[in-house]
Amino acid sequence: MIVEDEALIAMDLEMTLEDLGAEVVCKASSASEAVRLARQHQPDCVTMDINIHGDRDGVSAAIELYQLLGIRSIFVSAYGNPETRERAASANPVDWISKPFSEFELKKALDDFSSSL
């Protein structure tokens, strides 16, 4: 699952993830949409932007997804300061990737996620 409110970035993420062999089951652009779609599609993992549309951010969504559904996130964001990372710790993130992301970074994060299963 991809949570990203910038359409071009979401499309780039989707193509890159699919090139790496991942199946993208859905995309969301807000925290509430992410939680709703995650309940419906039950993704194994989420790529999560932090600064997204709506009244909640990606950290809030990632924490809710992990606490309610056990779904972990790979944060893909320009916002990775120590305070944000500390706040997100309870989401048990797989990894943090800075934008602009690279295919290599996504592959490493997916490999790390797969090895933790």
C-alpha positions in Angstrom: 0.0 0.0 0.0 1.2 3.5 -0.8 0.2 6.5 1.2 1.3 9.6 -0.7 -0.7 12.8 -1.6 1.5 13.8 -4.5 0.2 11.9 -7.6 3.5 11.9 -9.5 5.4 10.6 -6.5 2.8 8.0 -5.8 3.0 6.8 -9.5 6.8 6.7 -9.3 6.6 4.7 -6.1 4.1 2.3 -7.6 6.2 1.7 -10.7 9.4 1.2 -8.7 7.8 -1.1 -6.2 6.3 -3.2 -9.0 9.6 -3.3 -10.7 11.0 -4.8 -7.5 8.3 -7.5 -7.5 6.0 -6.0 -5.0 2.2 -5.9 -5.6 0.6 -2.5 -4.8 -2.9 -3.3 -3.6 -4.1 0.3 -3.0 -3.1 3.9 -2.7 -4.3 6.6 -0.2 -3.6 10.3 0.1 -4.8 10.9 3.7 -4.5 9.2 7.1 -8.2 8.4 7.2 -8.2 7.0 3.7 -5.1 4.9 4.6 -6.8 3.3 7.6 -10.0 2.6 5.7 -8.2 1.0 2.7 -5.8 -0.9 5.0 -8.8 -2.5 6.8 -10.3 -3.4 3.4 -7.1 -4.6 1.6 -4.9 -5.9 4.5 -1.5 -4.9 2.9 1.6 -6.6 4.3 3.4 -3.3 4.4 2.9 0.4 3.7 5.1 3.1 2.2 4.1 6.2 4.2 4.7 9.9 3.5 4.5 12.0 6.6 3.1 15.3 5.3 -0.2 14.2 3.7 -3.6 15.7 3.1 -6.1 15.9 5.9 -6.1 16.7 9.6 -3.7 13.9 10.5 -0.2 13.2 9.3 1.5 10.0 8.2 3.0 9.3 11.6 -0.4 9.2 13.1 -1.7 6.9 10.4 1.3 4.6 10.7 0.8 4.3 14.4 -2.8 3.5 14.0 -2.1 0.9 11.3 0.4 -0.8 13.4 -1.5 -0.8 16.7 -4.9 -1.8 15.1 -3.8 -4.1 12.3 -0.1 -4.9 12.9 0.9 -3.3 9.6 4.4 -1.8 9.5 5.4 1.2 7.5 8.4 2.3 5.4 8.5 6.0 5.8 9.3 7.7 2.5 9.4 11.4 3.3 11.5 14.6 3.4 10.6 14.9 7.1 12.8 12.6 9.1 14.1 14.8 11.9 14.8 13.2 15.3 11.6 14.4 16.9 9.5 12.9 14.1 11.4 9.6 14.2 10.9 9.5 18.0 7.2 10.2 17.6 6.9 7.4 15.0 8.8 4.8 17.0 5.6 3.2 18.3 4.6 2.4 14.7 7.6 0.0 14.6 8.8 1.3 11.2 10.7 -0.9 8.8 12.9 1.9 7.6 13.1 5.6 6.8 13.8 6.7 3.2 14.4 10.4 2.3 12.9 11.9 -0.7 13.9 11.8 -3.4 14.0 8.0 -3.0 16.1 5.5 -5.0 15.2 2.1 -6.2 18.2 0.7 -4.2 16.8 2.2 -0.9 13.3 0.8 -1.5 14.8 -2.6 -2.4 16.8 -2.6 0.9 13.7 -1.7 2.9 11.6 -4.4 1.3 14.4 -6.9 1.9 14.6 -5.9 5.5 10.8 -6.2 5.8 10.8 -9.7 4.2 13.6 -10.9 6.4 11.6 -9.8 9.5 8.6 -12.0 8.7 
